[in-house]
Amino acid sequence: MNNDLKRTIKKICPFVKRYEFYKNTIIYKDEHEKKHVIKSNENNILDIYNYLNSRGFGYLPRLEYCDDRTYVYEYVNDTITPKEQRISDLIKIDALLHNKTVYYKDVSLDEIKEIYENIGNNIDTTFSYYDDLITMIESKIYMSPAEYMLARNCSSIFSCLNFCKKELDNWYEMMQNKSKKRVVLLHNNLSPDHLIRKDDNVLIGWNKAYRGSPIHDFIKLYKENYDKYDFNELYHEYLKRFPLTSDERKLMFIILFLPPKIEFIKDELKSTIKIAKLCNYLVTTDKLFMENEAKYPKEKDDKVYE
């Protein structure tokens, strides 16, 4: 990959003064002391740029060069801002992205059934995994700290899985009467580090963008940052700018409540920390649900479709 990037740099800028190497990116400085960012073009970035510009979404870095393998955009100096303000701006821009790119697409019963079965299988396998794990732990005379913590909190895990199963059945019944679904362009790589603040906000990191349900940007951002920010407020900020339908909200919380499968490792401290993080995640997610969806005004449901 780096060879492709270097070839492009030499092609468009023969006199490079400095390189900075990152995982999938090179930042280089030209002979005029100006910085540029070059990345692999893994997602037809020019089409994404053209589409977003046509939809009036302008929070993009200025594209300077693009071919089938690489693209270059102008480096933007970031302004130091409070982390809470940065993620608030990020969720607002994501809501705007979804507003600018939303459209309605036909959805078949087979497609709905496939989603239902895939999530249902995930719930069942996760339930069996923890059921077998707890049975094994409880058969021991002496539990390790991590095992004891999991055994003490297994009721929360099974409660979440039962909730997911029940809500998935409700979602499937709800969707059987739907012939349309909403689709947006998802950034699919939301991170406070990808929001650059200068004269205006700039959103970078578009290599994973794709079209899908609007819930997935929030899901990914939440799972990676649930313990760092007040997502109750961020959820409100998002819904004010892009209200989700009742079936979208229901499916989102089913996915959020579905716990990952925690595997024990030899390092007992790390295993205990993993279990503690899982418990914290489930408690935090339950709080988000109870403070929002449990009292969501029913008269607002599905007004988005009008």
N, C-alpha and C positions, 0 to 999 in steps of 0.2 A: 504493500500500500504506500509506504513512504517513498518508494522509488517513483511511483506515478505522480505523487505530489511534488517531488523534487524536479522531475522532468517538466511539469507544468510551470513551476516557479522559474526555471531557467529559460523557458520559452517566452514568458511574458515579462520577466524581470531579470535580465542577464547579470546585473550588478547588485546582488543581495549583500547587505551589510551584516545581517544577523538572523539566526534561526532560533526559534523556541519550539521544542518538540513536546507534544502531548500525545495521549493515547491514539486518537483518530484525527489529530489536527496538527498543523504546523502554523505558527505565527512567524512571519518574516518581516524584516524592515528593508525598504528599498533605499536607493541612493539618495533620496530626498528626506530620509528619516521618517518616512510614513509607514505605518504598520498595516499589514493585510493578513487575513485569515484564509487558509486553504484547507479544504476538506474533501474527502471522497464523495463523489456524487452517486450515492447508493439508492436514491429515491426520486430520480428525475426532478431535481430541485427547480429547474427552470419552469416546468409545468406548474409546480406549487406556487412559485413566485407570480407567474402570469395569472393563475387562477385567483390568488388572494388579492392582487392588485385590481383585477376586474371586479372583485366583490367589495372594494373600498376598504380593505384591511391593510393598513400601511405600517404596522409595527414590525418592520423587517429591516435587517441590516442592508446597506446598499450593495447590490450584486455588481461585481466588477468583471467577472469572467466566468464562463461555464462551458464545459464540454461533456462528453458522455461519461468521463471518468472522474473529473474533479470540478470544483467550483471555488471561486475566490470572492470574499466579501470584505468590505471596509471594516477595519478594526475600530471599535468604539471604546473609548475610555469610560470606565464605569465610575459612577458617583457613589460614594459611601452613604448608605441610608440605613435606618433601623430595619432589622430583619422583619419585624411585623408589618411595616409599611411596604416592604418589597413583596412579601407574599400576598398582601392585600391587593397590590397593583397587579400581580400575576394572575390572581383569580378573576379580577375584573377584565383583564385582557383576554383571558380564556373564554369568559362569557361572551365578550364581544366577538371573538373568533367564531363561536358557535352561532351567534345571531347572524353574522354576515354570511355564513356558509350553509345554513340549515335548509333542507328540502325534504319533501315527503316521497317515500318510496313504497311500492307495493310489497307486502309481506305475505307469504303463503303459510298455510297451516303446517306444512312440512318443515319450513324454516323455524317456526315457533316450537314445533315438537322437537326439533334437533337441539335447540337451546335448552329446552326443558329436560331432555334426556341427558345431555352432557353435564349440566349442573347437578341433576339428580344423581347421576353416577358418581360425581365428585363428592357429593354429600354422603352417599352410602359408603364409599371407600374410606372416607375420612372417619366416619363413625366406626367402621370396623377396625380401622387402624388404632384408634384410641381405645376402643373396647378391648382389643387384644393386649394393648400396651398396659392398660390399667389392671387387667387380669393377671398379667405377668408380674407387675409391681406388687400387687396385693398378695401374691403367693410367696413373696420373700419374707424371711424372718426380720432382716434388717434392710431398711430402705436407705438409699443415698439421699442427700439433701435435695437434689433435683427431682428424684423419684417421689419423695415425700411432698414436695411442692406441687407436683403434677397431680398426685392422688388427692391432695386437699382441694384442688381447684377443678377437678374433672367434671364436677356437676355443671360448672359454667360452660365448659366446652360442649357437653352434651345438650345443654339448654339452647345454646346457639345453633347447634346442628338441627335440633327439633324445630326451632324457629324457622330456620332456612327451608326445611322440608315443607312445613305448613304454608309458609309464604310463597314458595315456589308453586305449590298446587293452586293457590289463590291467583298468582300471576298467570299461570297457564289458562285457568278458567276465564280470566279477564281478557287475555289476548286472543282467545278463540273467536271473539266478536270483532276483532280489529282487522282491517284490510290494508292499513298504512302504518308505516313506522317513520320516525324522524332520523335523518342521517345528517351528520356534520363532518367537517374536516377536523380531525383530532390532531393536536400537536403531538401527543403520545410520548412526550419527553419533558413534561413540565417539571421545573426545578427553579428555586429562587436564584440559583447560579446562572440560569439561562435568561434571566431578565436583566438587561443592561440599561442603566439609567443615565441619560445625558440631557439634551434639551427636551427629548421625548423618550418614552420607553421603547426599547428595542428587544424583540423576542428572538433568540437564536436557538439552534439545535433542532432543525426541522427534518433531520435524516430519517426519523421514524414515523413521520406523519402518515395518516391513512384516514379513510372515510368509515365512519361507524357511529354507534350510538353515543350521544353526548355524555353519558355517564362515565365513560372510561377514563377521561382526563382527570376527573375528580377522584375516581377510585385509585388511580396510580399515584397521584399527588398525596392523597390521604395515607395510603399504606406506607409510603416512604417518609412521611413527615408528621404522623398523627401525634407524636409525643413532643413535638417542637413548637406547635402553634395552636391557637384557639380555633379549631375547625368549626365550632358552632357559629362563630361570627363569619368565617369564610364561606360557610354553606349559605348563610343568609345573604351575603354579598353576591354570591353566584345566582341564587334564585331570584333576587330582585332584578337582575339583568337578563336572565335566561331561565324562566320557570320550567321546571321539569314536569312531565305528565305523571299521573299516578302510577302507571305501569313502569315508567322509567325509574321513579323513586323506589318503587318496590323491588325491582330487579337490582338496583344499585345496592340497597341494604342487604339483600340476600348474598350478593358477592362480598360485601364488606364483612358480614358476620361469619362467613365460611372460614374457619381457622386453618392456618397452614399445618402441615404435618411436621411436628418437631422431632428431630432425631437426636438421641443422646450420643455424646462423643466422650472420649477418654478424659478430657479436661473437665472435671466436675464443676469447677467455677463457671466455665463458659456454658455448660449445660444448664446450670441453675439460672444464669442470667437469661438464657433463651426462654426458659419457662416463665420467668418473671416478666419478660417483655410480652410474651403471648397473653398472660393474664392482664397486664396493663392495657394491651391493645383491645381485648374484649370488653373491659370495663369502660374504656374511653369511647368505643364504638357504641356501646349500649347507652351511654350518656348522650351522645350525639343523636341517636335514634329517639330516645325518650323526650328530649328537649325540642325535637322538631316534628318527626313523623307521627308520634303518638298523639299529638294535638294539632296536626295539620288540618286547616279548615277544609271540610269536605266540599264546600261550595266552590272552592278554587280548583278542584280536580278536573282535569281535561279541558279547562278553558283555553289552554294553549292551542287546542285543535280548532277553535272557532275562528 
